[in-house]
């Protein structure tokens, strides 16, 4: 590979790298938040009233409220008490308490959950392609005989092995 080609890749690697550094800070923050998604870290309680049909059975109530792992704690002739609230059978009112992130934190968490139907989908694809370019261009920037290239290959191999071990045994 010529010095000119290596220099060109270095220039693009540097420009895209600085751009991606800003994006990676946001993705890293949202990734750390996702680690704690099963806890109440940064969440606040939000209680909402819903009007449902009167006289629902416990099984139908869970479906109507769309609560995952719905569990009834107590049931009487008038009220069904469940983990997230209660339901009045006579008038059909349900009081449901959920734990939610503040708006900005919720948007950060949803960044990682983007699907093809989300506008963030394109950002996630571009982010992945940008990281792929940075990884590949790292090997094109150096002359193959340079010590930096040879040690870079060793570090890359260790990185692949560590990632594979974590994926397989996690």
NUVO-230223 format. One line per 4 residues: number of its first residue (from 1); for each residue x, y, z of N, C-alpha, C, O. Coordinates in pm, 1 decimal, always signed. Layout:
NUM> X/Y/Z/X/Y/Z/X/Y/Z/X/Y/Z  ... $
***
This chain:
1> +83.4/-117.7/+0.0/+0.0/+0.0/+0.0/+87.8/+123.9/+0.0/+191.8/+128.8/+65.6  +44.1/+222.0/-73.8/+124.7/+343.3/-86.7/+107.8/+433.3/+35.3/+11.3/+422.9/+110.9  +204.9/+521.4/+50.9/+201.5/+618.2/+160.8/+83.4/+713.2/+142.4/+21.3/+755.4/+239.9  +52.5/+746.8/+16.6/-58.3/+838.2/-11.3/-192.3/+776.5/+31.8/-276.8/+845.4/+88.8 $
5> -211.3/+647.3/+4.5/-334.4/+578.9/+44.6/-345.5/+575.7/+196.8/-451.6/+603.4/+252.7  -235.8/+541.7/+262.8/-235.1/+538.2/+409.5/-265.8/+675.6/+466.1/-339.3/+687.0/+564.2  -210.6/+779.8/+406.1/-233.6/+916.8/+451.2/-379.8/+957.5/+432.7/-438.4/+1024.2/+518.0  -437.1/+916.4/+320.2/-578.2/+948.2/+293.9/-667.8/+879.7/+397.8/-759.8/+941.7/+451.4 $
9> -640.9/+753.0/+425.8/-721.5/+682.3/+526.1/-702.8/+742.6/+664.4/-796.6/+746.8/+744.1  -581.7/+789.1/+692.9/-557.3/+855.3/+821.6/-642.8/+980.3/+835.2/-700.6/+1006.2/+940.7  -650.3/+1057.7/+727.2/-729.1/+1181.5/+728.5/-876.5/+1149.4/+753.7/-939.5/+1211.5/+839.3  -931.9/+1052.4/+679.6/-1073.0/+1018.2/+697.0/-1098.2/+952.4/+832.9/-1200.9/+975.9/+896.6 $
13> -1004.8/+871.5/+875.1/-1016.1/+807.0/+1005.4/-1022.4/+913.4/+1115.4/-1103.6/+903.1/+1207.4  -938.6/+1013.4/+1105.8/-934.5/+1120.6/+1205.1/-1065.3/+1198.6/+1205.0/-1122.8/+1223.2/+1311.0  -1113.5/+1238.2/+1085.9/-1236.8/+1318.5/+1078.2/-1357.0/+1240.1/+1129.8/-1435.2/+1290.7/+1210.3  -1371.0/+1116.5/+1083.0/-1484.5/+1034.7/+1125.5/-1469.6/+998.0/+1272.8/-1568.9/+990.1/+1345.1 $
17> -1348.2/+975.7/+1316.9/-1322.2/+942.6/+1456.9/-1365.3/+1052.8/+1551.3/-1426.5/+1025.3/+1654.5  -1334.5/+1177.5/+1517.7/-1377.1/+1288.5/+1603.7/-1529.1/+1301.5/+1604.1/-1588.7/+1327.7/+1708.6  -1591.8/+1283.5/+1488.6/-1737.9/+1288.5/+1482.1/-1797.0/+1176.0/+1566.9/-1889.3/+1197.7/+1645.3  -1742.9/+1056.8/+1550.3/-1794.5/+940.5/+1621.5/-1768.0/+949.9/+1772.1/-1841.6/+890.4/+1850.8 $
21> -1665.7/+1022.4/+1813.0/-1637.7/+1037.5/+1955.7/-1756.5/+1102.9/+2026.5/-1795.4/+1061.5/+2135.7  -1813.3/+1205.4/+1963.0/-1931.6/+1270.8/+2020.7/-2050.1/+1176.7/+2027.1/-2120.7/+1171.7/+2127.9  -2072.2/+1102.5/+1920.7/-2183.4/+1006.9/+1917.1/-2160.4/+895.4/+2019.0/-2254.0/+853.4/+2087.0  -2036.5/+847.1/+2029.9/-2006.1/+738.8/+2123.5/-2028.6/+780.0/+2268.6/-2065.8/+696.1/+2350.6 $
25> -2007.3/+906.0/+2302.0/-2033.0/+951.3/+2438.8/-2180.6/+935.2/+2473.5/-2214.8/+894.4/+2584.5  -2267.6/+967.5/+2378.4/-2411.6/+954.1/+2400.6/-2449.1/+806.3/+2408.1/-2521.8/+766.2/+2499.0  -2401.3/+725.3/+2315.0/-2431.3/+582.3/+2315.1/-2377.0/+515.0/+2441.1/-2443.2/+428.0/+2497.7  -2259.7/+553.4/+2484.9/-2202.5/+493.8/+2606.1/-2289.9/+526.0/+2726.9/-2315.3/+439.6/+2810.7 $
29> -2335.6/+650.5/+2735.3/-2422.6/+690.5/+2846.6/-2551.6/+610.4/+2846.5/-2594.6/+560.8/+2950.6  -2613.4/+597.7/+2729.7/-2739.0/+522.3/+2723.8/-2715.1/+373.6/+2748.5/-2800.8/+305.9/+2805.4  -2600.3/+322.5/+2706.8/-2568.4/+182.2/+2733.1/-2552.0/+154.3/+2881.1/-2596.7/+50.5/+2929.9  -2488.9/+244.7/+2952.8/-2473.1/+228.8/+3097.0/-2610.6/+234.5/+3164.5/-2637.3/+157.8/+3257.1 $
33> -2696.9/+324.3/+3119.1/-2831.9/+331.6/+3175.6/-2908.6/+201.0/+3153.3/-2984.0/+157.3/+3240.2  -2889.2/+139.8/+3038.0/-2959.4/+14.2/+3009.1/-2917.8/-98.9/+3101.8/-2996.5/-190.0/+3127.3  -2796.7/-94.1/+3151.7/-2750.7/-196.3/+3246.0/-2840.6/-196.7/+3369.5/-2865.5/-302.2/+3427.8  -2889.2/-79.5/+3409.4/-2970.5/-64.9/+3530.3/-3120.4/-62.7/+3501.9/-3198.3/-21.5/+3587.8 $
37> -3162.8/-106.6/+3382.0/-3304.3/-95.5/+3344.9/-3396.4/-182.3/+3430.6/-3515.4/-152.4/+3440.1  -3346.3/-287.1/+3492.5/-3430.8/-371.1/+3577.0/-3437.6/-320.3/+3720.7/-3507.3/-379.1/+3803.5  -3366.5/-212.4/+3751.3/-3370.0/-152.6/+3884.7/-3450.8/-23.6/+3878.1/-3501.6/+12.9/+3772.1  -3462.4/+44.0/+3989.1/-3534.5/+170.9/+3994.3/-3441.1/+291.1/+3982.7/-3481.0/+404.1/+4010.6 $
41> -3317.4/+266.5/+3941.6/-3218.5/+373.2/+3930.0/-3269.1/+482.4/+3835.0/-3300.8/+453.5/+3719.6  -3276.9/+605.1/+3881.4/-3322.1/+723.9/+3808.9/-3470.1/+722.4/+3771.1/-3515.0/+809.3/+3696.4  -3546.7/+625.4/+3821.3/-3688.6/+617.8/+3787.5/-3771.3/+686.6/+3895.7/-3731.0/+694.2/+4011.8  -3887.1/+736.4/+3855.0/-3980.4/+795.8/+3949.6/-4115.7/+728.0/+3931.7/-4144.7/+671.4/+3826.3 $
45> -4198.0/+734.6/+4036.1/-4329.2/+672.4/+4028.8/-4427.7/+763.1/+3957.5/-4428.7/+884.6/+3977.6  -4510.2/+702.5/+3874.3/-4613.8/+775.0/+3802.0/-4743.9/+697.5/+3820.2/-4754.2/+582.6/+3777.3  -4843.1/+759.7/+3883.6/-4971.3/+694.3/+3905.6/-5072.7/+750.8/+3808.0/-5088.8/+872.2/+3795.5  -5141.3/+659.6/+3738.5/-5241.0/+700.2/+3638.9/-5372.0/+627.5/+3665.9/-5372.7/+512.6/+3710.0 $
49> -5482.1/+695.7/+3639.2/-5614.8/+637.6/+3651.8/-5662.0/+597.3/+3512.8/-5645.2/+672.0/+3416.4  -5720.5/+479.7/+3503.4/-5775.2/+433.4/+3375.8/-5918.1/+388.6/+3397.0/-5951.0/+327.6/+3498.7  -6002.7/+419.3/+3300.0/-6141.0/+374.2/+3306.2/-6155.1/+249.6/+3219.9/-6133.2/+253.7/+3098.8  -6191.5/+139.6/+3283.2/-6209.9/+12.3/+3214.4/-6354.4/-33.0/+3232.3/-6433.7/+33.2/+3299.2 $
53> -6386.8/-145.0/+3172.3/-6519.5/-203.1/+3190.5/-6534.5/-247.0/+3335.5/-6440.0/-300.3/+3393.6  -6650.1/-225.9/+3394.1/-6673.3/-276.5/+3530.3/-6681.4/-429.1/+3531.0/-6722.2/-490.5/+3432.4  -6642.1/-489.2/+3643.0/-6657.9/-632.1/+3664.0/-6560.9/-722.7/+3590.1/-6593.0/-839.2/+3566.7  -6444.2/-673.8/+3552.8/-6346.8/-758.3/+3483.6/-6290.1/-864.3/+3577.4/-6272.5/-840.8/+3696.9 $
57> -6261.9/-981.3/+3520.8/-6194.1/-1086.2/+3596.1/-6045.0/-1052.9/+3601.2/-5995.8/-972.8/+3521.7  -5974.0/-1114.6/+3694.9/-5831.5/-1084.8/+3713.6/-5750.3/-1108.2/+3586.5/-5665.4/-1025.8/+3552.3  -5774.2/-1217.8/+3516.2/-5699.3/-1246.8/+3393.3/-5724.1/-1143.7/+3284.9/-5631.5/-1102.9/+3214.8  -5850.3/-1101.0/+3271.0/-5884.2/-999.6/+3170.7/-5827.0/-863.1/+3208.4/-5790.0/-784.2/+3121.4 $
61> -5820.2/-836.3/+3337.7/-5766.7/-708.7/+3384.7/-5621.1/-691.5/+3343.2/-5581.8/-585.1/+3295.4  -5541.2/-796.4/+3361.6/-5399.5/-790.1/+3322.5/-5383.7/-762.9/+3174.5/-5295.4/-686.9/+3134.6  -5468.4/-824.1/+3091.8/-5462.2/-801.5/+2946.5/-5505.0/-660.2/+2911.1/-5442.3/-596.0/+2826.8  -5610.9/-610.6/+2974.3/-5660.1/-474.9/+2946.6/-5555.9/-368.2/+2983.8/-5538.9/-268.9/+2913.2 $
65> -5487.9/-391.0/+3094.8/-5388.4/-293.2/+3141.1/-5253.7/-309.6/+3070.9/-5167.1/-222.7/+3081.1  -5236.0/-421.6/+2999.3/-5111.5/-451.6/+2928.3/-4990.5/-447.2/+3021.9/-4888.9/-383.9/+2993.3  -5005.2/-516.4/+3133.8/-4897.0/-523.7/+3232.2/-4830.4/-659.7/+3219.7/-4894.9/-763.6/+3233.3  -4701.8/-657.4/+3193.9/-4624.5/-781.0/+3182.2/-4610.4/-844.9/+3320.1/-4592.0/-774.5/+3419.4 $
69> -4618.7/-977.0/+3326.6/-4609.2/-1053.7/+3451.5/-4709.9/-1005.1/+3555.7/-4675.9/-986.4/+3672.6  -4832.4/-985.1/+3512.3/-4940.8/-937.0/+3599.1/-4967.8/-1037.5/+3709.8/-4990.8/-1155.3/+3682.4  -4965.1/-992.1/+3834.9/-4990.7/-1079.4/+3950.0/-5092.0/-1014.0/+4042.8/-5076.3/-898.8/+4083.4  -5195.5/-1089.2/+4075.2/-5296.1/-1042.9/+4169.4/-5247.7/-1073.8/+4310.3/-5210.1/-1187.0/+4340.8 $
73> -5249.1/-972.3/+4395.4/-5208.0/-991.1/+4534.3/-5327.1/-1026.2/+4622.9/-5315.5/-1104.5/+4717.2  -5443.4/-965.9/+4590.0/-5560.7/-984.3/+4674.6/-5685.0/-955.2/+4590.1/-5685.3/-863.9/+4507.6  -5789.0/-1033.3/+4611.8/-5913.2/-1009.9/+4537.8/-6031.3/-1025.8/+4632.0/-6041.6/-1123.0/+4706.9  -6121.6/-925.7/+4625.8/-6245.4/-932.3/+4702.8/-6361.7/-910.0/+4606.6/-6341.5/-902.9/+4485.4 $
77> -6481.3/-899.0/+4659.0/-6597.9/-876.7/+4573.2/-6593.7/-738.7/+4507.1/-6648.5/-720.3/+4398.4  -6528.7/-641.5/+4572.7/-6527.6/-504.7/+4520.7/-6399.3/-465.1/+4450.0/-6403.1/-384.3/+4357.3  -6283.8/-521.0/+4492.1/-6154.8/-469.9/+4447.1/-6059.7/-585.1/+4411.7/-6060.3/-691.2/+4474.2  -5979.2/-559.8/+4310.1/-5865.8/-647.4/+4279.3/-5740.1/-566.1/+4306.4/-5720.0/-459.9/+4247.4 $
81> -5655.5/-616.3/+4395.8/-5529.2/-548.8/+4426.3/-5418.9/-627.7/+4356.7/-5407.6/-749.1/+4373.6  -5337.6/-556.9/+4278.2/-5225.6/-619.0/+4208.1/-5099.9/-541.0/+4239.0/-5106.3/-434.8/+4300.8  -4985.2/-592.5/+4196.4/-4856.6/-532.5/+4235.0/-4846.0/-384.3/+4201.1/-4787.1/-307.6/+4277.4  -4901.5/-343.6/+4089.5/-4885.0/-205.4/+4043.9/-5002.6/-115.0/+4082.3/-5000.8/+3.5/+4049.2 $
85> -5103.0/-166.6/+4149.8/-5215.9/-81.9/+4186.8/-5338.9/-161.1/+4224.3/-5330.1/-271.2/+4278.6  -5456.7/-101.7/+4193.7/-5581.7/-168.3/+4227.2/-5688.9/-134.2/+4123.8/-5678.7/-36.7/+4049.4  -5792.2/-218.9/+4122.4/-5903.0/-205.2/+4027.7/-6033.9/-218.0/+4103.3/-6054.1/-313.4/+4178.5  -6123.2/-121.3/+4083.3/-6254.4/-123.3/+4144.6/-6350.3/-193.3/+4049.5/-6377.1/-143.0/+3940.4 $
89> -6401.9/-308.2/+4089.7/-6488.7/-386.9/+4001.9/-6621.7/-318.5/+3975.0/-6679.8/-335.8/+3867.9  -6670.6/-240.6/+4071.9/-6802.2/-178.4/+4058.3/-6805.2/-69.8/+3951.2/-6894.4/-68.5/+3866.3  -6709.0/+20.4/+3954.7/-6712.0/+130.8/+3856.9/-6608.4/+118.3/+3745.1/-6608.9/+199.2/+3652.3  -6519.2/+18.2/+3752.1/-6422.5/-6.1/+3645.0/-6300.2/+83.1/+3646.1/-6225.1/+84.6/+3548.5 $
93> -6277.4/+157.8/+3753.7/-6158.2/+243.4/+3758.1/-6037.7/+163.5/+3808.0/-6046.3/+86.6/+3903.7  -5927.8/+184.3/+3741.1/-5802.8/+119.7/+3779.4/-5700.2/+227.7/+3808.6/-5684.0/+322.5/+3731.8  -5632.4/+212.2/+3919.1/-5523.1/+301.2/+3954.8/-5394.4/+221.7/+3939.4/-5372.7/+122.6/+4009.1  -5308.6/+266.3/+3846.9/-5186.9/+192.4/+3815.6/-5066.0/+281.1/+3841.7/-5058.2/+393.5/+3792.0 $
97> -4971.9/+229.7/+3920.1/-4847.9/+301.1/+3947.8/-4735.4/+233.0/+3870.2/-4711.3/+113.2/+3885.5  -4667.7/+310.4/+3787.6/-4554.7/+256.7/+3712.3/-4431.3/+338.7/+3745.4/-4441.2/+451.3/+3794.1  -4316.0/+281.6/+3718.8/-4190.0/+352.0/+3740.8/-4131.5/+384.4/+3604.6/-4109.8/+295.6/+3522.2  -4106.1/+512.3/+3581.9/-4060.2/+558.5/+3451.9/-3938.3/+648.3/+3466.9/-3913.9/+708.2/+3571.6 $
101> -3863.0/+654.9/+3358.0/-3749.1/+746.8/+3353.1/-3799.1/+888.5/+3324.4/-3905.2/+906.2/+3264.6  -3722.3/+989.4/+3367.2/-3752.1/+1124.9/+3320.6/-3739.3/+1129.5/+3167.8/-3673.2/+1043.8/+3109.1  -3800.6/+1227.0/+3103.9/-3810.2/+1232.9/+2957.8/-3675.1/+1219.0/+2888.1/-3662.3/+1137.4/+2796.8  -3574.7/+1295.7/+2928.1/-3444.4/+1291.3/+2860.8/-3378.2/+1154.3/+2877.0/-3321.2/+1100.8/+2781.9 $
105> -3385.9/+1098.3/+2997.1/-3325.9/+967.0/+3022.0/-3400.2/+860.8/+2940.6/-3338.3/+768.9/+2886.9  -3531.9/+873.5/+2931.7/-3612.4/+778.9/+2853.1/-3570.9/+782.1/+2706.1/-3563.9/+677.9/+2641.0  -3543.8/+901.0/+2654.5/-3499.5/+913.5/+2515.9/-3362.3/+849.4/+2495.4/-3337.8/+787.3/+2392.0  -3273.2/+864.0/+2592.9/-3141.6/+800.3/+2584.8/-3153.9/+648.7/+2583.6/-3087.2/+581.1/+2505.3 $
109> -3239.5/+595.4/+2670.6/-3258.1/+450.4/+2677.2/-3318.0/+399.3/+2545.7/-3278.2/+294.0/+2496.0  -3413.1/+473.6/+2489.9/-3476.3/+432.0/+2364.2/-3381.2/+438.5/+2245.3/-3408.1/+378.0/+2141.6  -3271.6/+510.5/+2258.8/-3172.3/+518.4/+2152.3/-3120.6/+378.7/+2116.6/-3101.7/+347.8/+1998.9  -3098.3/+296.1/+2215.9/-3048.0/+160.0/+2192.1/-3157.5/+64.6/+2147.2/-3128.2/-41.5/+2092.1 $
113> -3283.0/+101.0/+2170.0/-3394.1/+11.7/+2138.8/-3457.8/+42.2/+2003.4/-3566.5/-7.6/+1973.9  -3393.0/+121.6/+1922.4/-3451.4/+162.8/+1794.8/-3475.2/+42.1/+1703.4/-3392.8/-49.0/+1695.6  -3588.1/+43.9/+1635.4/-3624.6/-60.8/+1539.3/-3631.5/+2.4/+1400.6/-3621.6/+124.5/+1388.5  -3648.1/-77.8/+1296.3/-3659.2/-19.3/+1161.5/-3774.7/+79.4/+1145.2/-3775.9/+156.8/+1049.5 $
117> -3870.8/+78.2/+1236.0/-3982.4/+172.6/+1228.8/-3951.6/+305.7/+1296.2/-4032.7/+398.1/+1289.4  -3838.4/+316.8/+1359.9/-3802.1/+436.6/+1436.1/-3710.4/+527.1/+1354.3/-3627.3/+478.3/+1277.7  -3725.2/+659.2/+1370.2/-3632.1/+750.3/+1302.3/-3486.9/+732.5/+1348.8/-3393.5/+765.2/+1275.6  -3468.7/+681.2/+1469.8/-3333.7/+657.5/+1521.6/-3265.9/+539.8/+1452.6/-3144.9/+521.1/+1465.7 $
121> -3342.8/+461.2/+1379.8/-3289.1/+346.0/+1307.8/-3172.7/+386.7/+1217.8/-3069.0/+320.4/+1216.3  -3189.6/+494.6/+1143.5/-3085.7/+539.4/+1050.8/-2960.6/+584.5/+1125.2/-2848.6/+561.3/+1079.7  -2980.2/+649.0/+1239.7/-2864.2/+690.8/+1318.8/-2787.9/+568.5/+1369.2/-2664.9/+566.9/+1368.4  -2861.3/+466.4/+1413.0/-2796.2/+344.6/+1462.2/-2719.3/+274.6/+1351.5/-2608.7/+225.7/+1374.3 $
125> -2777.3/+269.1/+1230.3/-2708.2/+206.1/+1117.3/-2583.4/+285.7/+1081.6/-2477.1/+227.3/+1060.6  -2594.7/+418.7/+1074.4/-2478.1/+502.1/+1042.1/-2371.2/+490.1/+1150.4/-2251.9/+489.4/+1120.1  -2413.0/+480.8/+1275.2/-2318.3/+464.6/+1385.0/-2242.4/+332.8/+1370.5/-2120.2/+329.1/+1385.4  -2314.4/+225.6/+1341.8/-2250.3/+95.7/+1322.4/-2154.8/+95.3/+1204.8/-2044.9/+40.7/+1213.5 $
129> -2196.6/+156.5/+1094.5/-2109.0/+164.7/+976.5/-1986.0/+250.3/+1005.2/-1875.9/+219.4/+959.5  -2005.6/+358.8/+1081.7/-1892.6/+443.9/+1118.9/-1791.1/+368.6/+1203.6/-1670.5/+380.6/+1182.3  -1840.3/+290.8/+1299.6/-1748.4/+210.7/+1382.3/-1677.3/+105.3/+1299.2/-1558.8/+79.0/+1319.9  -1749.2/+44.7/+1205.0/-1687.6/-54.0/+1117.0/-1577.0/+10.1/+1033.1/-1469.7/-47.8/+1016.6 $
133> -1603.6/+130.5/+980.0/-1501.0/+201.7/+902.9/-1378.5/+230.8/+989.1/-1265.0/+212.0/+945.1  -1401.8/+277.0/+1112.2/-1289.1/+308.4/+1200.8/-1205.9/+183.0/+1230.2/-1083.0/+189.2/+1234.7  -1272.9/+70.8/+1249.8/-1200.3/-53.5/+1278.5/-1117.3/-97.5/+1158.2/-1001.0/-134.8/+1173.4  -1175.4/-93.6/+1040.8/-1103.8/-138.5/+920.5/-994.6/-40.3/+881.3/-883.8/-80.2/+845.4 $
137> -1026.7/+88.6/+888.3/-926.4/+187.3/+846.1/-806.8/+191.2/+940.1/-699.3/+237.1/+901.6  -824.2/+143.9/+1062.6/-710.8/+136.5/+1155.8/-599.0/+50.3/+1098.9/-481.2/+77.8/+1121.8  -635.5/-53.1/+1025.4/-535.8/-143.5/+968.8/-480.4/-92.0/+836.7/-372.6/-134.0/+794.6  -551.7/-2.4/+771.3/-505.9/+50.5/+642.2/-412.5/+170.0/+661.7/-334.9/+202.8/+571.9 $
141> -419.0/+234.8/+776.8/-339.1/+355.2/+800.1/-190.7/+326.3/+817.5/-107.8/+414.6/+795.6  -156.4/+205.8/+856.1/-17.2/+174.3/+884.6/+42.2/+85.9/+776.4/-26.3/+2.2/+717.7  +168.5/+105.5/+751.6/+242.1/+20.8/+657.5/+252.1/-118.0/+720.5/+276.7/-129.6/+840.5  +233.8/-221.1/+642.2/+228.4/-357.9/+694.0/+355.1/-400.2/+768.4/+348.3/-483.4/+858.9 $
145> +468.8/-344.7/+732.1/+593.4/-383.6/+797.2/+618.5/-306.2/+927.1/+712.4/-337.7/+1000.2  +537.3/-207.3/+956.0/+559.2/-124.3/+1075.1/+527.0/-202.3/+1202.5/+432.8/-281.6/+1204.3  +603.9/-180.5/+1308.3/+576.1/-248.2/+1435.7/+435.9/-217.1/+1489.4/+372.1/-302.3/+1551.3  +388.9/-94.6/+1464.9/+255.0/-57.1/+1512.2/+147.7/-143.6/+1447.4/+49.1/-178.7/+1512.1 $
149> +165.9/-178.0/+1321.1/+69.3/-262.3/+1251.0/+67.9/-402.9/+1310.5/-38.5/-460.3/+1333.9  +187.3/-457.8/+1334.9/+196.4/-593.9/+1388.3/+139.5/-602.3/+1530.5/+68.1/-697.3/+1562.5  +169.6/-505.9/+1614.0/+113.7/-508.4/+1749.8/-37.1/-479.9/+1745.0/-112.3/-532.2/+1827.2  -80.9/-398.6/+1650.6/-224.3/-372.8/+1634.0/-300.2/-498.5/+1599.1/-411.1/-519.9/+1648.3 $
153> -241.6/-582.9/+1514.1/-304.5/-710.5/+1478.9/-319.0/-799.8/+1602.4/-420.4/-867.5/+1619.6  -216.5/-799.2/+1688.1/-222.2/-881.1/+1809.4/-333.8/-832.2/+1902.4/-410.6/-912.3/+1955.5  -341.8/-701.1/+1921.4/-446.7/-646.3/+2007.3/-585.5/-673.2/+1948.9/-679.4/-702.5/+2022.9  -598.3/-663.4/+1817.5/-726.6/-690.8/+1752.4/-766.1/-836.7/+1771.9/-882.6/-866.7/+1797.7 $
157> -670.3/-926.7/+1759.7/-698.3/-1069.5/+1779.0/-743.9/-1096.2/+1922.5/-838.3/-1171.9/+1944.9  -676.9/-1034.2/+2018.8/-717.9/-1050.2/+2158.4/-859.1/-993.7/+2178.0/-940.0/-1053.4/+2249.2  -889.0/-880.4/+2116.1/-1022.3/-821.2/+2125.8/-1129.8/-912.4/+2069.4/-1237.2/-925.6/+2128.1  -1102.0/-975.5/+1955.9/-1197.5/-1068.9/+1896.1/-1220.0/-1188.1/+1989.4/-1333.8/-1229.6/+2011.0 $
161> -1111.8/-1242.7/+2044.5/-1123.0/-1358.0/+2133.9/-1204.2/-1320.7/+2258.6/-1294.1/-1395.0/+2297.9  -1173.6/-1207.6/+2320.4/-1246.8/-1164.2/+2440.1/-1395.1/-1145.5/+2408.4/-1480.6/-1189.9/+2485.0  -1426.3/-1080.8/+2296.8/-1566.5/-1059.1/+2259.2/-1638.1/-1191.4/+2235.9/-1751.5/-1208.8/+2280.4  -1573.3/-1284.8/+2166.8/-1634.7/-1415.1/+2141.0/-1657.4/-1493.1/+2269.8/-1762.0/-1555.7/+2287.1 $
165> -1559.9/-1489.5/+2360.1/-1575.1/-1558.6/+2488.4/-1691.7/-1499.4/+2565.9/-1770.8/-1573.8/+2623.9  -1703.9/-1368.0/+2568.1/-1813.0/-1303.2/+2640.4/-1948.1/-1337.4/+2578.3/-2044.7/-1361.3/+2650.8  -1956.5/-1340.1/+2447.1/-2083.1/-1372.2/+2380.1/-2121.6/-1517.5/+2405.8/-2237.8/-1547.9/+2432.7  -2024.6/-1606.0/+2397.3/-2052.3/-1749.4/+2413.2/-2090.6/-1783.9/+2556.6/-2184.9/-1859.8/+2578.7 $
169> -2018.8/-1729.1/+2654.3/-2039.5/-1768.7/+2793.7/-2125.2/-1674.1/+2874.3/-2145.5/-1698.0/+2993.4  -2176.1/-1568.2/+2815.3/-2260.6/-1472.8/+2890.9/-2402.6/-1519.8/+2897.1/-2487.3/-1452.8/+2956.2 $
***
